[in-house]
């Protein structure tokens, strides 16, 4: 019987190891998904910042329109 007891313990240990491995893989999968979501959010934020900076640069490069100058004063025709 000692051989059967050892086999039973080994099987129990393997089952425990498999449960722990599955739990570890599940946690790694959740961590991976969370990291992907954070990366996508960071990329979206960077893209928004880039677009805003680009729009600011385009606005700064375009000169503001000034109102037209009034004509110079006319000198009198007769002194």
Short mmCIF file of the C-alpha atoms (twelve columns), coordinates in Angstrom:
data_MODEL
# 
_entry.id   MODEL 
# 
loop_
_atom_site.group_PDB 
_atom_site.id 
_atom_site.type_symbol 
_atom_site.label_atom_id 
_atom_site.label_alt_id 
_atom_site.label_comp_id 
_atom_site.label_asym_id 
_atom_site.label_seq_id 
_atom_site.Cartn_x 
_atom_site.Cartn_y 
_atom_site.Cartn_z 
_atom_site.pdbx_PDB_model_num 
ATOM 1  C CA . UNK A 1  0.000  0.000   0.000   1 
ATOM 2  C CA . UNK A 2  2.788  2.516   0.460   1 
ATOM 3  C CA . UNK A 3  3.168  2.739   -3.316  1 
ATOM 4  C CA . UNK A 4  -0.535 3.537   -3.751  1 
ATOM 5  C CA . UNK A 5  -0.316 6.171   -1.021  1 
ATOM 6  C CA . UNK A 6  2.636  7.798   -2.769  1 
ATOM 7  C CA . UNK A 7  0.825  7.752   -6.100  1 
ATOM 8  C CA . UNK A 8  -2.263 9.296   -4.469  1 
ATOM 9  C CA . UNK A 9  -0.137 12.066  -2.898  1 
ATOM 10 C CA . UNK A 10 1.596  12.704  -6.228  1 
ATOM 11 C CA . UNK A 11 -1.749 12.974  -8.023  1 
ATOM 12 C CA . UNK A 12 -3.040 15.355  -5.343  1 
ATOM 13 C CA . UNK A 13 0.130  17.445  -5.611  1 
ATOM 14 C CA . UNK A 14 -0.211 17.556  -9.415  1 
ATOM 15 C CA . UNK A 15 -3.829 18.660  -9.150  1 
ATOM 16 C CA . UNK A 16 -2.864 21.408  -6.714  1 
ATOM 17 C CA . UNK A 17 -0.029 22.495  -8.982  1 
ATOM 18 C CA . UNK A 18 -2.350 22.616  -11.980 1 
ATOM 19 C CA . UNK A 19 -4.892 24.762  -10.072 1 
ATOM 20 C CA . UNK A 20 -2.123 27.151  -9.014  1 
ATOM 21 C CA . UNK A 21 -0.776 27.307  -12.559 1 
ATOM 22 C CA . UNK A 22 -4.240 28.059  -13.962 1 
ATOM 23 C CA . UNK A 23 -4.796 30.781  -11.354 1 
ATOM 24 C CA . UNK A 24 -1.407 32.270  -12.208 1 
ATOM 25 C CA . UNK A 25 -2.184 32.216  -15.934 1 
ATOM 26 C CA . UNK A 26 -5.578 33.826  -15.333 1 
ATOM 27 C CA . UNK A 27 -3.932 36.605  -13.311 1 
ATOM 28 C CA . UNK A 28 -1.288 37.126  -16.001 1 
ATOM 29 C CA . UNK A 29 -4.025 37.360  -18.627 1 
ATOM 30 C CA . UNK A 30 -5.906 39.988  -16.584 1 
ATOM 31 C CA . UNK A 31 -2.687 41.933  -16.037 1 
ATOM 32 C CA . UNK A 32 -1.928 41.774  -19.755 1 
ATOM 33 C CA . UNK A 33 -5.404 43.041  -20.678 1 
ATOM 34 C CA . UNK A 34 -5.103 45.888  -18.177 1 
ATOM 35 C CA . UNK A 35 -1.684 46.858  -19.550 1 
ATOM 36 C CA . UNK A 36 -3.089 46.915  -23.104 1 
ATOM 37 C CA . UNK A 37 -5.963 49.167  -21.999 1 
ATOM 38 C CA . UNK A 38 -3.531 51.537  -20.274 1 
ATOM 39 C CA . UNK A 39 -1.287 51.611  -23.331 1 
ATOM 40 C CA . UNK A 40 -4.216 52.403  -25.612 1 
ATOM 41 C CA . UNK A 41 -5.373 55.164  -23.259 1 
ATOM 42 C CA . UNK A 42 -1.847 56.623  -23.225 1 
ATOM 43 C CA . UNK A 43 -1.656 56.501  -27.016 1 
ATOM 44 C CA . UNK A 44 -5.037 58.240  -27.294 1 
ATOM 45 C CA . UNK A 45 -3.914 60.925  -24.853 1 
ATOM 46 C CA . UNK A 46 -0.657 61.424  -26.758 1 
ATOM 47 C CA . UNK A 47 -2.538 61.675  -30.059 1 
ATOM 48 C CA . UNK A 48 -4.874 64.320  -28.592 1 
ATOM 49 C CA . UNK A 49 -1.923 66.294  -27.236 1 
ATOM 50 C CA . UNK A 50 -0.159 66.069  -30.602 1 
ATOM 51 C CA . UNK A 51 -3.240 67.293  -32.459 1 
ATOM 52 C CA . UNK A 52 -3.678 70.167  -30.000 1 
ATOM 53 C CA . UNK A 53 -0.027 71.174  -30.327 1 
ATOM 54 C CA . UNK A 54 -0.247 70.959  -34.102 1 
ATOM 55 C CA . UNK A 55 -3.371 73.131  -34.133 1 
ATOM 56 C CA . UNK A 56 -1.682 75.649  -31.825 1 
ATOM 57 C CA . UNK A 57 1.364  75.758  -34.100 1 
ATOM 58 C CA . UNK A 58 -0.790 76.278  -37.173 1 
ATOM 59 C CA . UNK A 59 -2.696 79.068  -35.404 1 
ATOM 60 C CA . UNK A 60 0.540  80.749  -34.328 1 
ATOM 61 C CA . UNK A 61 1.976  80.530  -37.836 1 
ATOM 62 C CA . UNK A 62 -1.034 82.264  -39.378 1 
ATOM 63 C CA . UNK A 63 -0.687 86.033  -38.945 1 
ATOM 64 C CA . UNK A 64 -3.627 87.804  -37.421 1 
ATOM 65 C CA . UNK A 65 -5.540 89.917  -39.902 1 
ATOM 66 C CA . UNK A 66 -5.192 93.583  -39.200 1 
ATOM 67 C CA . UNK A 67 -7.874 96.049  -40.175 1 
ATOM 68 C CA . UNK A 68 -7.075 98.016  -43.331 1 
ATOM 69 C CA . UNK A 69 -5.180 101.256 -42.845 1 
ATOM 70 C CA . UNK A 70 -7.116 104.430 -43.335 1 
ATOM 71 C CA . UNK A 71 -5.973 106.531 -46.266 1 
ATOM 72 C CA . UNK A 72 -3.417 109.248 -45.448 1 
ATOM 73 C CA . UNK A 73 -4.862 112.691 -44.807 1 
ATOM 74 C CA . UNK A 74 -5.217 114.746 -47.935 1 
ATOM 75 C CA . UNK A 75 -3.476 118.026 -48.160 1 
ATOM 76 C CA . UNK A 76 -5.714 120.979 -48.929 1 
ATOM 77 C CA . UNK A 77 -5.871 121.917 -52.627 1 
ATOM 78 C CA . UNK A 78 -5.862 125.613 -52.020 1 
ATOM 79 C CA . UNK A 79 -3.531 127.331 -49.670 1 
# 
